[in-house]
Amino acid sequence: MGTLRILGKASSINVRKVLWACEELGLSYEREDWGSGFQSTHTPEFLKLNPNAQVPVLIDDAGALWESNSICRYLTSKVAGQRLLPGEPRARALVEQWMDWQATELNPAWSYAFVALVRQNPDFQDPQRIAAGLRGWNAKMALLEQQLASTGAYVLGEQFSLADIVLGLSVHRWMMTPMERPDFPAVAAYYQRLSERPAFLLHGRNGIP
């Protein structure tokens, strides 16, 4: 596969998905700091790689690829014998279902409240919107609590998968945000289970929300 280049700052939750996946897959890579506070993603050089001006971007022998979940799927499919993304169609679809849920349902739920409470952006300080955001965030986490309570282990059962990488980082962000959280014992147990994985401690539970 050659040496992988990953463009994006290490604090980005989406970059961390890719870094965690690489660690689980045993892939070597070189990471370059791009994004807010580092090299601008709005330069012509970067926009040729990703016209959305977002990180991460993966560069390998085949070219550039963007969208973190797609990068994770791509890298996993390149590694023979991996177990993060099943080959059987329905099992694979279930993993991808939860990956897509994280991107389209869970992430939008926490965006305003997280930027207000953790990033402390002065443009995101409307108390009503913060409260609504927290309610929505906890409502989505309640769905994850139900799923984890039913499996008793990882998102889809005993086998760790890509769904756990993308959702594990979201759980960590929920745990790190200064807010009132419902008592979700299955989520708490899941967080501890993930914390037994060295790659999660390196790129997930590392002090960065």
C-alpha positions as a printed NumPy array, in Angstrom:
array([[  0.   ,   0.   ,   0.   ],
       [  2.979,   2.309,   0.498],
       [  3.228,   5.068,   3.061],
       [ -0.062,   6.793,   3.762],
       [ -0.297,  10.547,   4.184],
       [ -3.09 ,  11.821,   6.411],
       [ -3.768,  15.538,   6.216],
       [ -5.462,  16.986,   9.287],
       [ -4.792,  18.141,  12.825],
       [ -4.749,  15.48 ,  15.525],
       [ -7.466,  17.2  ,  17.582],
       [-10.103,  16.776,  14.851],
       [-12.593,  14.047,  15.732],
       [-12.793,  13.018,  12.083],
       [ -9.025,  12.814,  11.711],
       [ -8.923,  10.723,  14.873],
       [-11.294,   8.191,  13.299],
       [ -8.751,   7.57 ,  10.56 ],
       [ -5.773,   7.483,  12.927],
       [ -7.517,   4.994,  15.217],
       [ -8.457,   2.804,  12.247],
       [ -4.85 ,   2.819,  11.031],
       [ -3.63 ,   1.716,  14.454],
       [ -6.155,  -1.13 ,  14.613],
       [ -5.199,  -2.233,  11.098],
       [ -1.457,  -1.99 ,  11.706],
       [ -0.957,   0.577,   8.943],
       [  1.952,   3.006,   8.984],
       [  1.243,   6.605,   8.076],
       [  2.556,  10.138,   8.152],
       [  0.241,  12.843,   9.455],
       [  0.48 ,  16.515,   8.5  ],
       [ -1.167,  19.361,  10.427],
       [ -3.87 ,  21.032,   8.349],
       [ -6.935,  22.915,   9.542],
       [ -7.729,  25.72 ,  11.969],
       [ -4.545,  26.922,  13.66 ],
       [ -2.306,  25.128,  11.158],
       [ -1.946,  25.077,   7.381],
       [ -5.048,  26.496,   5.737],
       [ -7.42 ,  24.124,   3.98 ],
       [ -8.535,  26.972,   1.717],
       [ -5.353,  27.131,  -0.33 ],
       [ -5.451,  26.084,  -4.001],
       [ -3.107,  23.223,  -3.099],
       [ -5.515,  21.756,  -0.549],
       [ -8.699,  22.482,  -2.489],
       [ -7.379,  20.341,  -5.334],
       [ -7.351,  17.457,  -2.854],
       [-10.694,  18.238,  -1.197],
       [-12.908,  21.001,  -2.633],
       [-14.867,  21.027,   0.654],
       [-11.803,  22.443,   2.475],
       [-12.246,  19.874,   5.256],
       [ -9.97 ,  17.385,   6.994],
       [ -9.073,  14.583,   6.894],
       [ -7.684,  13.843,   3.473],
       [ -5.929,  10.553,   2.786],
       [ -3.263,  10.358,   0.099],
       [ -1.898,   7.024,  -1.083],
       [ -0.53 ,   5.6  ,  -4.32 ],
       [ -3.993,   5.817,  -5.901],
       [ -4.528,   9.513,  -5.124],
       [ -6.53 ,  11.582,  -2.638],
       [ -9.65 ,  10.545,  -0.748],
       [-11.854,  12.567,   1.614],
       [-14.746,  11.95 ,   4.053],
       [-13.558,  10.208,   7.207],
       [-16.   ,   7.29 ,   7.166],
       [-15.203,   6.575,   3.52 ],
       [-11.485,   6.673,   4.287],
       [-11.968,   4.188,   7.131],
       [-13.94 ,   1.837,   4.876],
       [-11.339,   2.125,   2.127],
       [ -8.381,   1.394,   4.381],
       [-10.145,  -1.542,   5.975],
       [-11.009,  -3.057,   2.604],
       [ -7.331,  -2.917,   1.614],
       [ -6.156,  -5.079,   4.528],
       [ -6.497,  -8.822,   4.035],
       [ -7.954, -10.766,   6.935],
       [ -9.208,  -7.716,   8.814],
       [-12.326,  -7.992,  10.982],
       [-13.393,  -4.353,  11.284],
       [-15.752,  -4.464,   8.305],
       [-17.418,  -7.822,   7.549],
       [-17.524,  -9.224,   4.049],
       [-20.992, -10.745,   4.424],
       [-23.44 ,  -8.192,   2.954],
       [-25.911,  -7.861,   5.825],
       [-23.253,  -7.836,   8.541],
       [-21.367,  -5.17 ,   6.605],
       [-24.53 ,  -3.115,   6.102],
       [-25.225,  -3.135,   9.843],
       [-21.754,  -1.768,  10.579],
       [-22.207,   0.912,   7.93 ],
       [-25.704,   1.696,   9.216],
       [-24.3  ,   2.729,  12.597],
       [-21.405,   4.593,  10.979],
       [-23.875,   6.589,   8.903],
       [-26.102,   7.167,  11.939],
       [-23.157,   8.718,  13.735],
       [-22.528,  11.075,  10.822],
       [-26.108,  12.036,   9.984],
       [-28.007,  11.798,  13.291],
       [-25.652,  11.897,  16.276],
       [-23.147,  14.504,  15.086],
       [-25.722,  17.183,  14.174],
       [-27.381,  16.683,  17.568],
       [-24.312,  17.739,  19.544],
       [-22.796,  20.358,  17.247],
       [-24.25 ,  23.581,  18.741],
       [-23.939,  22.566,  22.394],
       [-20.4  ,  21.259,  21.955],
       [-19.175,  24.413,  20.237],
       [-20.812,  26.484,  22.982],
       [-19.655,  24.526,  26.031],
       [-16.277,  23.147,  24.962],
       [-15.067,  25.468,  22.223],
       [-16.748,  28.382,  24.071],
       [-17.39 ,  30.168,  20.807],
       [-19.054,  33.528,  21.607],
       [-21.342,  33.132,  18.587],
       [-22.835,  29.947,  20.084],
       [-24.12 ,  31.14 ,  23.452],
       [-27.905,  31.168,  23.043],
       [-29.159,  29.447,  26.244],
       [-32.272,  28.066,  24.575],
       [-30.328,  26.572,  21.685],
       [-27.766,  25.099,  24.061],
       [-30.525,  23.501,  26.145],
       [-32.261,  22.181,  23.027],
       [-28.964,  20.824,  21.748],
       [-28.271,  18.982,  24.989],
       [-31.752,  17.456,  24.991],
       [-31.313,  16.3  ,  21.421],
       [-27.838,  14.945,  22.122],
       [-28.995,  12.951,  25.135],
       [-31.973,  11.636,  23.161],
       [-29.638,  10.222,  20.511],
       [-27.376,   8.782,  23.19 ],
       [-30.427,   7.041,  24.645],
       [-30.742,   5.146,  21.355],
       [-27.117,   4.074,  21.607],
       [-27.724,   3.026,  25.225],
       [-30.542,   0.745,  24.057],
       [-28.35 ,  -0.805,  21.378],
       [-25.425,  -1.406,  23.719],
       [-27.693,  -2.829,  26.409],
       [-28.981,  -5.327,  23.851],
       [-25.512,  -6.424,  22.68 ],
       [-23.747,  -6.313,  26.042],
       [-20.419,  -5.574,  24.386],
       [-19.674,  -3.557,  21.263],
       [-22.206,  -1.808,  19.025],
       [-22.925,  -4.948,  17.014],
       [-22.044,  -7.624,  19.539],
       [-18.84 ,  -9.315,  20.617],
       [-16.839,  -8.236,  17.568],
       [-15.2  ,  -4.789,  17.538],
       [-15.857,  -3.008,  14.226],
       [-15.539,   0.299,  12.403],
       [-18.852,   1.297,  13.972],
       [-17.1  ,   1.299,  17.336],
       [-14.366,   3.591,  16.083],
       [-16.73 ,   6.305,  14.895],
       [-19.171,   5.912,  17.798],
       [-16.454,   5.456,  20.402],
       [-15.092,   8.9  ,  19.616],
       [-18.588,  10.36 ,  19.882],
       [-19.088,   8.693,  23.265],
       [-15.783,  10.148,  24.431],
       [-16.894,  13.617,  23.325],
       [-20.171,  13.202,  25.235],
       [-18.261,  12.117,  28.338],
       [-15.847,  15.056,  28.113],
       [-18.42 ,  17.817,  27.636],
       [-19.349,  19.723,  30.835],
       [-23.052,  18.911,  30.961],
       [-25.614,  16.892,  32.881],
       [-25.752,  13.377,  31.488],
       [-28.43 ,  10.736,  32.074],
       [-27.354,   7.528,  33.762],
       [-26.592,   5.236,  30.836],
       [-24.868,   2.168,  32.33 ],
       [-24.41 ,   0.381,  29.009],
       [-22.696,   3.425,  27.503],
       [-20.478,   3.73 ,  30.59 ],
       [-19.492,   0.055,  30.364],
       [-18.828,   0.459,  26.645],
       [-16.55 ,   3.432,  27.316],
       [-14.544,   1.367,  29.777],
       [-14.389,  -1.555,  27.347],
       [-13.024,   0.701,  24.619],
       [-10.475,   2.05 ,  27.089],
       [ -8.855,  -1.39 ,  27.16 ],
       [ -7.763,  -0.826,  23.558],
       [ -4.387,   0.959,  23.245],
       [ -5.426,   2.671,  20.005],
       [ -8.44 ,   4.256,  21.716],
       [ -6.256,   5.606,  24.506],
       [ -3.893,   7.016,  21.885],
       [ -6.436,   8.686,  19.603],
       [ -9.674,   8.693,  21.594],
       [ -9.499,   8.905,  25.363],
       [ -6.411,  11.094,  25.326],
       [ -7.662,  14.247,  27.042],
       [ -8.97 ,  15.848,  23.84 ],
       [-12.803,  16.117,  23.685]])
